[in-house]
């Protein structure tokens, strides 16, 4: 819509009127914004960077917090995000804090981008990850933090299936 990532005055009303939904289709959880499938688009590096920038703005965070809580209010959801366990759902039944080195995350992200047909340079991706980590950890509103009751899992040497198995084991141990 042509609004700058840091234009809090113009972004806040946009965010508060977004219709965000999900649809499970052919084994893929689709993300819909105002009825449009944005599942692939939201994984673009510029959107990932933009999400980090706008989430630091207090008015945007406030609008998103209400939206996120409404989407999860009936429970039975899996939600990921850098403040989900500390701010969005602080009383969640199971919380996890997944970690991996910046280098491993850059390797994974580069492979993901290349697999989707986008050119990617691992050194550039690493620099972007480090910048986003710094911005998200040091923002004034809802900074990236591990919730005290979250189970921390270092996924550096784990496959996605191994991570899911570990998460499922933890949830089952809690009676979920």
HELIX and SHEET records of a PDB file:
HELIX    1   1 UNK A    8  UNK A   16  1                                   9    
HELIX    2   2 UNK A   41  UNK A   43  5                                   3    
HELIX    3   3 UNK A   45  UNK A   54  1                                  10    
HELIX    4   4 UNK A   58  UNK A   72  1                                  15    
HELIX    5   5 UNK A   84  UNK A   88  3                                   5    
HELIX    6   6 UNK A  102  UNK A  115  1                                  14    
HELIX    7   7 UNK A  122  UNK A  138  1                                  17    
HELIX    8   8 UNK A  160  UNK A  173  1                                  14    
SHEET    1   A 3 UNK A  20  UNK A  25  0                                        
SHEET    2   A 3 UNK A  28  UNK A  33 -1                                        
SHEET    3   A 3 UNK A  36  UNK A  37 -1                                        
SHEET    1   B 2 UNK A  96  UNK A  99  0                                        
SHEET    2   B 2 UNK A 151  UNK A 154  1                                        
END                                                                             
